Amino acid sequence: MSLKIKALTLGVGTALALSMTAANAWEPTRTVTFVVPAGTGGGADQMAREIQGVAAKHNLLKQPMVVINESGGAGAQGFLDVKNSKGDANKIIITLSNLFTTPLATGVPFSWQDFTPVAMLELDEFVLWVNADTPYKTAKEYIDAVKSSPGKFKMGGTGSKQEDQIITAAIEQQTGAKFIYVPYKGGGTVNEQLVGKHIDSTVNNPIEAVANWRAGKVRPLCVFDSERMSYTAKITKDMSWHDIPTCKESGLDIEYLMLRGIFSSPDVKQDAVDYYVDLFKKVEATPDWKDFTEKAAFKQTFMTGDKFKQWVADAAKLHHDLMEKAGFLAKKK
């Protein structure tokens, strides 16, 4: 009898503890502000708005989520907003390479260590694109043309001394080609400039160019990855993402992948981090996200905790080294 009573007491106690834990678990207490430190239409903006839509459609959040673009100062506006929101777990930010490049290039006082890491959602690819009306079918053909007319060909990209220009500088350093680099506010604008023939090439992310590729307005030459993209469904009549050769296959030995990750404000508690990790796992489990991922040709790499923090630390060092080599580091006063 005493054993039964003891077991019953333990059962009630365990249930009560679980109930209290659930009751005390952190949840957003007001609208979640989702900061995008980049312009509208680019990869980060599209991803943030997809997350917002999926969360609303599947009732994954009890509070609304609002996406705010704060692109000023190459994203510094957005990062400083979140940095200055100490302890505010109702504010998150989607990060791209300007998490590293903006403070290095401008001297604006922030680093990834000022924020609370939540999760890497995906890694984003970069593709070398030209207008479909041009004669270039391979990266080699295009680079040879650029080399034959130094300073004539225009490479458009998002911002100055950011990932697009870093890749452009790497191409120049490796091949001897010389571009005129033309910066724009966002990846969507960059792609439209290529369609309009105002520039000669871009290194747009897949999601920023897929609609115009499908429409036959732009042509991919190579992807800056160590392996071809895995997606085999046809985007155009003749090509899938997998059909695009790596730049290394094309004689251009350059690799670059970009973080699509989530951070929150400084000093946010672990229970809030756990909440967001769980939220993003739920988002990624939906068929909507699967379709979005394939459309965007993301490299699927969900990562959290110490592994994510180490990846970010390594990426920060890599970007410092790349920018130092390209002469993009801000001068110390």
N, C-alpha and C positions, 0 to 999 in steps of 0.2 A: 504493500500500500504506500509506504513512504517513498519507494522508488518511483511509483507512478506520480505522486504529488511533486516530487523533485523534477521529474521529466516535464510535467505540465508547467511548473514554475519556470523552468529554463525556456520552454517553448514560448510562453507569454513574454518573458524577458527579452528573448531574441527578437520576437515580432515587434515589441515596443521599441527596441533599439533601432531596428531597421526603419520603423515608422518615423522615429525622431531624426535619424540620419537623412531620410528622404525629405523631411520637413525642413531640415536645416541646410540642405544642399543649395548652393547658389543658383539663382536664376536672374535674368535681367529684370530690373525693377522699373524700367522705362524704355522708351524707344532706343534700339541699338543703332548707334551711328557707325556706319561702315565707310571709312575714309578711303578714297582712291587718290593717291598722290600722283595723278596723271590726268590727261585730258579725256574727253568723251570719245567713244568709238574705238579706243585702243584695246589691247588684250586684257589689261587689268580691269578696265571699266566694264568690258563685256562679261568677264568672269564674276565680278562683284554683283552685277545686275542679274546674272543667271542664278547665283546663290540666293539673292533676295527673292527672286521669283519662285525658285524651288521650295524655299523655306515657307513662303506664304501658301503656295499651292498645296503642300502636304502638311500644313499646320504644325511645323516643327518648332515654331517660336510662339510663346504666349504674348510677347510684345512685338510691335511692328519693327521693321528694319528699314532704315533710310540710307541710301547711297549718296555720299557727298563727294564731288570732285574738287580737290584742292591741289592744283597742278603748279601753282606759282613757284618760281625759283627752282625749276626742275624737280618739283615734288617736295621741296623743303617746307613749303607752307603746310602740307598735310602732315609731314613727319613732326614738325614742331608743334602742331596742334595736339597730336597724340602725346608727344613727349611732355607737354605742359598740362596734360590731364591726369596727373599722378593719381593712381589708385582707382581710376574710373573704369570699371570692368564693362560698362555699357558702351564703350567705344573700342572699336577694332580697326585695323588698317590692313589692306592688302598690299603686299610688297613685291616689287620687281627689282631690277638691278640698281635702280636709283637709291635704294637703301644703302648701297655701298658707294656708288659713283658721285652722288650729289655732295655729300660732305667732303669727299676727296677733291672734287673739282672746284668747289666754291668756298670751302672753309667754314660753311655753316655748322654750328656746333651740335652735332648729334651723331650717334653711331647705333648699330643694331643693339648694342648692349644697354641702350637707354630704354628699350622696350621689353615687353614680356613675350617671349616666343610661345606661339600656340601650336601651329602645324604647318608643314609643307603640304600643299594640296597637290601640286603637279610641278613638273619642269616644262618649260616652254621652249620650243624649237625656233631657230632662225633659218630662213630660206632666202637665197639670193634670187631676186625677181627682176625681170625686165618686161617692158611693154611687149605684148604679143605681136605687134606689127613689126618688131625689129627682126633682123635675120639670125640672131644669136640663138643657138640650140643647146650649147654647152657653156659651162663656166669658163673653160679654156678659150673658146671663141670670143667670149665677151671680154675677158681680161686682156687677151691679145689686142683687141680693138682699143681698149683703154690705154694700153702701153704705147700703142702707135700714135696716140694723140694726147699727150700728157696735159692735164689741166682742162680738158675739153668736156669730159663726161661728168655728169652730176649724180652723186649718190645722195638720195634723200633719207633722212632719219629723224627719229624722235629726239629732240633736244640736242644740246652740245655737250661733248665730253661724257656721254652716256653710252649705253651698250651698243647702239647702232654705229656710233662713231668709233667706238673701240674696235668693233669688227672691221670697219672700213680701214682704220689705221693698221690693223693686223694684215689685211689684204695688201695694202701698200708696202708694208715692211717686207712681206714675204715675196712679192712679185715684182716690185719696182713700179707698179702702176701708180698713177697720180690722179686722184679724183678732186672735184670741187664738192665739198660736203655741204649740204643744204639742210639746216635744222627746221623742224616743224614742231607744233605743240603735241601732236598725238599720232599714233600709228594709223588711225583711220584717215587722217588728212594726208599722211605720207603716201598711202596707197592710192588715194584719189589723184594726187599730183603725178604719180607714175602713169595712171590711166590717161590723164590729160596731156602726157608727154612733156611736162614741165621739168621733169628729171629723167635720168636714163636708167636708174636702177634703185632698188631698195633692199634691205635685209629684214623685211617685215616678218612678224610671227604669222604662222598659218591662218589663225583666226581672223587676222586683219586683212588678209588678201583672198580668202577662199571664195567669197561671193564674186569677185572680179575674175578669179581664175575660172570658176564654173561658167562665167559669162563669156569666156574667151578673150578677155581684155589684157590679162597679164600672163607671163610664162615663168614657171619655176626652173632654175638652172641647177641648184644643188642645195643640200641641207647641211648646216654646220654641226654635225653630230658624228660620233664614231661609228654609227650604224644607221641604216635606213629606218625610216618611220615604219611602224608595224601595221598601219591601217591599209587594207587591201581593197576596200570598196572604191569603185570608180567615182571620182569627183567630176572629171570631164569624160567625154566619150572614150578617150584612149588612156587616161592616166589616173592612178590612185596616188595617195601620199607615199605609199611604199615604192612607187615607180620613180620617185625623184632620187637621183644618186646622191651619195654623200659628197661633200666638197673634196674630201680626200680622194675619193674615186676619180674626181675630175682634175686631180693634180693640185688642189688648193688645200693644203694640210692645216686646216684651222677648225677647231671645235669650240662651240660656245652654247651653253644652255642657260636659261634664265629661271630664277626662282619665281614661283607663284605661291607665296606663303602668307600666313596670317600672324599678326602680332597684336598685342593689346597694349594698354597704357603701362607706364612704369609701376612697379609695386602692386600689381594685381595678384590676388591670392590664387593658390593652386586649385581651389574648388571652382573658381571661375574659368580657369584654363581647362579643367576637366570638362566643364559644361560645354565649352566651345569645341573641344576635341570630339565630344560625343555628337554635337550638332553637325559638324562637318562630315563625320562618318555616316550619319544618317542622310545627309545631302548626297554624298558620293554613292550611296546604295540605291538611289532612285534611278529609274530608267531615263528620266529627263537628263540627269548628269551624264549618264553613259552616252546618250546621243550627243550632248554638248561636247564631251571629251573627244569623241570621234570626229566631230565636225572641226574642232580646234586642233586636232592631231597632237594633243598633249602627250608628254612622256609621263606615264602614270607612276608617281613616286610619293605616296602618302607617308609622312614621317612626323614623329612627335618626340618630345622629351629630350634627353641628353644627345641622342643621335642627331636630331634636328639642330640642336644648338651647336654641335661640333661641325655639322655641314655648313652652317652659316658662318662660323668662325673661319673655316677653311676658305669659303667663298670671299669673305672680306679680305683675306690676305691675297688671294688670287687677283682680285680687282685692283688692289693697291699695286701689285707688281705689273699688271697690264697697263694701268694708267701711268705709272712711273716710266715704263718703257715708251709709251706713246707721248710723253711730255704733257700729260693732262692734269697733273697734280697742282693744286693751288699753291701759290708761292707763300711761304711763311713770312709773316710780318716781323 
